[in-house]
Amino acid sequence: MSVSYKVIGRHIQEARKRMKLTQREIAEKLNMSDTYYGKIERGECRTNLERLAQISVLLNVPLEDLISGCMEKCAENIQRDRA
């Protein structure tokens, strides 16, 4: 199984935009570079659970909302393979 970090990144980006915050503002609050934070939003890098939890708290979004659907495609393939 694999995790789609692009799906997670899209959810993070949507939540950030709803709060009308820039990538730079979030990155500063997380004590990271805005370049690295941008990679998280684009799904270009993997981030650990602790960092995802920090982002969810900062954006006031449940962690499960950020990761929702990131395994769906895999789950569909598994179901299809079992049939």
N, C-alpha and C positions, 0 to 999 in steps of 0.2 A: 504494500500500500504506500501511496505517497500523498503528501499534503500539498495542496495548491496554495503557495504563498502569494500568488497573484490575487486569488479570491480574498484572502485575509487582508492584503494591502488595499484592495478596492474598498473593503468595509471600513478600514481605518481612514482612508481618504474621505469617504462619504461622511463619516462621523466628524472628522476635523472640519470639513466644509460647513456642516450644519452648525458648528460652533463658531464659524467665521474666524478661524485661526489660520495662520500661515504655517507652512512646514518649519520655517525658522523658529517661530514662537514655540511650537511643540518641541522641536529639537533642543532648544535652550532649556526648557523645563525638564527635559529628560537627560540633560547633560551629555548630549551627543552632537555630532556635526549635522548640519542640515542636509549635507550630501548623503550621509549614511541613512538618515531618516527618510529621505526621498527614495532610496533603494528599498527600504521596508515597504513603503507605499506602492512601489512598482512591482513588488514581489521578486526583486533581484537578489535578495539575500534572505537567509533564514535567521529568524530571531527566536530567542528562547522564551519559555513560558513566563519567566519573571518579567522580561521586558514587555511581553504582550499584556500582562496584568497591569504593569505601570501605565501603559498606553490606554488601556480600558478605563482605569481610574481617572486619568487625566482628561479623557474625552467623555467621561460620565456615561459609558456604554458597557453593558455586561460583557464579560469576556466571551461568553458563549455566542453573543451576537457577532463578535469579530471573527470567530472561527466557523460560524454557521455556513454550511455548504462547501467547506474546503475539501471534503472527502466524498462528496456526492458522486462525482464521475467514477471514482474508484469503486464505490459501492455498487453502482450500476454495472460496471464491468464484472465484478465478482458475481452478482446475481445472474448476469447473462452467461458467465462461464459455468455456473452450477447447473443451468438448465440443459 
